[in-house]
């Protein structure tokens, strides 16, 4: 029964005939504690506008899902983010359990994590535990895996092909269902990764683009490189016309 439940949930997220998604994330504040983005200050308005655009799915933390679920319930598939973390800190908070995510009616649980850092094994252990528990409930697991490059004073996300390939392979080895990673920036190297990965690989939206044209080109590039779509945040709610941004990027991801 768990396999059927997982297939039903994944089919809701990947419902477009192309098999690709354009999902939207609004889970940024906890993991980016550098100021509240303007687009996320008024969640009622932002979520209403996102739902109008009909993205493939919405990723958010459980508190926002609980308070604003009436805006998207039964309309937009829900992915609940279950982690709060910092690249420079040894600990993390698992903010939502699989059971809680099931109770919220979600279609997948997201697990953010870092690799190529000093605490990688701790993250892998946690991801494997979530996969094990989620299997009992037929709940798909979507890790957001960020390889790190480190220096004396800061950590940053690595985009080179070897680091991204390692991140994808780490997720695959843990038994996940979809993997979200940064884009390498090079179609050939990214296609080398997706071609040998038997689960969908979705690209993170990255920093906010200056224009919607730039965001459109980015999404088209990752799809051309074999991605199963993109999950974007700032490049949707960072623009004034949110439904128009979603429509534009959906066409870029899914054809049209």
C-alpha positions as CSV (number, residue, x, y, z in Angstrom):
1,X,0.0,0.0,0.0
2,X,2.9,2.4,0.7
3,X,4.0,2.1,-2.9
4,X,0.6,3.0,-4.2
5,X,0.4,6.0,-1.9
6,X,3.8,7.2,-3.0
7,X,2.8,6.9,-6.7
8,X,-0.4,8.8,-6.1
9,X,1.4,11.6,-4.4
10,X,4.2,11.8,-7.0
11,X,1.7,11.8,-9.8
12,X,0.0,14.8,-8.3
13,X,3.3,16.7,-8.3
14,X,4.4,15.5,-11.7
15,X,1.0,15.7,-13.3
16,X,2.0,17.6,-16.5
17,X,2.3,15.4,-19.6
18,X,5.9,16.6,-20.0
19,X,6.9,14.9,-16.8
20,X,8.5,18.2,-15.6
21,X,7.6,20.6,-12.9
22,X,7.8,24.3,-12.0
23,X,7.3,24.4,-8.3
24,X,7.5,27.3,-6.0
25,X,9.2,27.5,-2.6
26,X,8.3,29.9,0.3
27,X,10.3,28.2,3.0
28,X,13.2,30.6,2.9
29,X,13.1,32.6,6.1
30,X,14.3,29.9,8.6
31,X,17.2,28.8,6.4
32,X,18.2,32.3,5.2
33,X,18.2,34.4,8.4
34,X,19.5,37.5,6.8
35,X,16.3,39.6,6.6
36,X,12.8,38.9,5.6
37,X,12.4,39.1,1.8
38,X,9.8,41.6,0.7
39,X,7.9,38.9,-1.3
40,X,7.4,36.8,1.9
41,X,6.3,39.6,4.3
42,X,2.6,39.2,3.6
43,X,2.0,35.5,3.2
44,X,-1.8,35.7,2.6
45,X,-1.3,37.9,-0.5
46,X,1.7,36.0,-1.8
47,X,0.2,32.6,-1.5
48,X,-3.0,33.7,-3.1
49,X,-1.0,35.0,-6.1
50,X,1.1,31.9,-6.3
51,X,-2.0,29.7,-6.3
52,X,-3.5,31.8,-9.1
53,X,-0.4,30.9,-11.2
54,X,-1.0,27.2,-10.7
55,X,2.5,25.9,-10.0
56,X,3.2,22.2,-9.9
57,X,3.7,22.3,-6.2
58,X,4.3,24.5,-3.2
59,X,7.1,24.0,-0.7
60,X,6.7,25.5,2.8
61,X,7.3,25.0,6.5
62,X,4.5,23.4,8.6
63,X,3.5,26.6,10.4
64,X,2.7,28.4,7.1
65,X,1.0,25.3,5.8
66,X,-1.2,25.0,8.9
67,X,-2.2,28.7,9.0
68,X,-2.7,29.2,5.2
69,X,-3.7,25.8,4.0
70,X,-7.2,27.0,3.1
71,X,-5.7,29.0,0.2
72,X,-4.2,26.0,-1.6
73,X,-5.7,22.8,-0.2
74,X,-7.0,20.6,-3.0
75,X,-5.6,23.0,-5.6
76,X,-1.8,22.9,-5.4
77,X,0.2,19.9,-4.2
78,X,2.0,20.5,-0.9
79,X,5.6,19.7,0.0
80,X,6.5,20.3,3.6
81,X,10.1,21.4,4.4
82,X,11.3,19.5,7.5
83,X,14.6,21.1,8.2
84,X,16.2,24.3,9.6
85,X,20.0,24.3,9.3
86,X,23.1,26.5,8.8
87,X,26.2,25.4,6.8
88,X,28.6,26.6,9.6
89,X,26.7,24.9,12.5
90,X,27.0,21.3,13.6
91,X,23.4,20.9,14.7
92,X,20.1,21.2,12.8
93,X,16.4,21.2,13.6
94,X,14.1,18.6,12.1
95,X,11.0,20.8,12.3
96,X,8.4,18.4,11.0
97,X,8.1,14.6,11.3
98,X,6.8,12.3,8.6
99,X,3.7,11.7,10.6
100,X,3.0,15.4,10.9
101,X,3.5,15.8,7.2
102,X,1.1,13.0,6.5
103,X,-1.4,14.6,8.8
104,X,-1.1,17.9,6.9
105,X,-2.2,16.1,3.7
106,X,1.2,16.8,2.0
107,X,2.4,15.1,-1.1
108,X,6.0,14.9,-0.1
109,X,8.5,15.8,2.6
110,X,11.5,17.9,1.9
111,X,14.8,17.4,3.7
112,X,17.4,20.1,3.3
113,X,21.0,19.1,3.9
114,X,24.7,19.7,3.1
115,X,27.4,17.4,1.7
116,X,31.1,18.0,1.3
117,X,31.2,19.5,4.8
118,X,32.4,18.4,8.2
119,X,28.9,17.3,9.3
120,X,27.9,15.3,6.1
121,X,27.5,12.0,7.9
122,X,25.1,13.5,10.4
123,X,22.9,14.8,7.5
124,X,23.1,11.4,5.7
125,X,22.1,9.6,8.8
126,X,19.1,11.9,9.2
127,X,18.0,11.6,5.6
128,X,18.2,7.8,5.8
129,X,16.0,7.8,8.9
130,X,13.4,10.0,7.2
131,X,13.4,7.7,4.1
132,X,12.9,4.7,6.4
133,X,10.0,6.3,8.2
134,X,8.4,7.8,5.1
135,X,8.3,4.4,3.4
136,X,5.8,3.2,6.0
137,X,3.4,6.0,5.0
138,X,3.9,6.0,1.3
139,X,5.3,9.5,1.5
140,X,7.8,10.6,-1.1
141,X,11.1,12.1,0.1
142,X,12.7,15.1,-1.7
143,X,16.1,16.1,-0.3
144,X,17.5,19.5,-1.1
145,X,21.2,18.7,-1.2
146,X,23.8,21.4,-1.3
147,X,27.5,20.6,-1.7
148,X,29.6,23.1,0.2
149,X,32.8,24.8,-0.7
150,X,34.5,26.1,2.4
151,X,37.0,28.7,3.4
152,X,38.3,30.3,6.5
153,X,35.5,32.8,6.9
154,X,32.5,31.6,4.9
155,X,30.7,28.6,3.4
156,X,29.1,28.7,0.0
157,X,27.2,26.3,-2.2
158,X,29.4,24.6,-4.9
159,X,28.2,24.3,-8.4
160,X,31.0,22.4,-10.1
161,X,30.0,19.1,-11.8
162,X,31.8,16.7,-9.5
163,X,30.3,18.3,-6.4
164,X,26.8,18.3,-7.8
165,X,27.2,14.7,-9.0
166,X,28.2,13.6,-5.6
167,X,25.2,15.4,-4.1
168,X,22.8,13.6,-6.5
169,X,24.4,10.2,-5.9
170,X,24.3,10.7,-2.1
171,X,20.5,11.2,-2.4
172,X,20.1,8.3,-4.7
173,X,22.1,6.0,-2.4
174,X,19.8,6.9,0.5
175,X,16.7,5.8,-1.4
176,X,14.9,9.1,-2.1
177,X,12.3,9.7,-4.7
178,X,13.3,13.1,-6.2
179,X,16.5,15.1,-5.8
180,X,16.9,18.8,-5.8
181,X,20.4,20.2,-6.3
182,X,22.1,23.3,-7.6
183,X,22.6,23.6,-11.4
184,X,26.2,23.1,-12.6
185,X,25.8,26.0,-15.0
186,X,26.9,23.7,-17.9
187,X,24.3,21.7,-19.9
188,X,26.7,19.0,-20.9
189,X,28.0,18.3,-17.4
190,X,24.5,18.4,-15.9
191,X,23.1,16.0,-18.6
192,X,26.0,13.6,-17.7
193,X,24.5,13.6,-14.1
194,X,20.8,13.2,-15.0
195,X,21.5,10.5,-17.6
196,X,22.7,8.1,-15.0
197,X,20.2,9.0,-12.2
198,X,17.0,6.9,-12.2
199,X,15.0,9.4,-10.2
200,X,13.9,12.9,-11.2
201,X,16.5,15.6,-10.6
202,X,15.2,19.1,-10.0
203,X,17.2,22.2,-10.0
204,X,17.2,24.8,-7.3
205,X,16.1,28.3,-8.5
206,X,19.2,30.0,-7.1
207,X,19.6,33.8,-6.5
208,X,17.0,36.2,-7.8
209,X,17.5,37.1,-11.5
210,X,17.4,40.8,-12.5
211,X,14.7,40.2,-15.1
212,X,12.0,37.6,-15.9
213,X,13.8,37.0,-19.2
214,X,16.9,36.0,-17.3
215,X,14.8,33.6,-15.1
216,X,13.2,32.2,-18.2
217,X,16.6,31.5,-19.8
218,X,17.8,29.8,-16.6
219,X,14.8,27.4,-16.5
220,X,15.0,26.6,-20.2
221,X,18.7,25.8,-19.7
222,X,18.2,23.4,-16.8
223,X,15.4,21.5,-18.6
224,X,17.5,21.3,-21.7
225,X,20.3,19.8,-19.5
226,X,18.0,17.0,-18.4
227,X,16.4,18.4,-15.3
228,X,12.9,17.3,-14.4
229,X,12.1,21.0,-13.8
230,X,13.0,23.7,-11.3
231,X,11.9,24.8,-7.9
232,X,12.0,28.6,-7.7
233,X,11.4,31.1,-5.0
234,X,12.7,34.6,-5.4
235,X,12.3,34.3,-9.2
236,X,8.6,34.1,-8.7
237,X,7.6,36.0,-5.5
238,X,10.5,38.4,-6.1
239,X,8.6,39.9,-9.1
240,X,5.5,42.1,-8.9
241,X,3.3,40.0,-11.0
242,X,3.5,36.6,-9.5
243,X,1.0,34.7,-11.6
244,X,2.7,36.1,-14.8
245,X,6.1,34.9,-13.5
246,X,4.8,31.4,-12.9
247,X,3.1,31.2,-16.3
248,X,6.3,32.3,-18.0
249,X,8.5,29.8,-16.1
250,X,6.0,27.0,-16.4
251,X,6.1,27.4,-20.2
252,X,9.9,27.4,-20.0
253,X,9.9,24.2,-17.9
254,X,7.1,22.3,-19.5
255,X,7.1,23.5,-23.1
256,X,5.0,26.2,-24.7
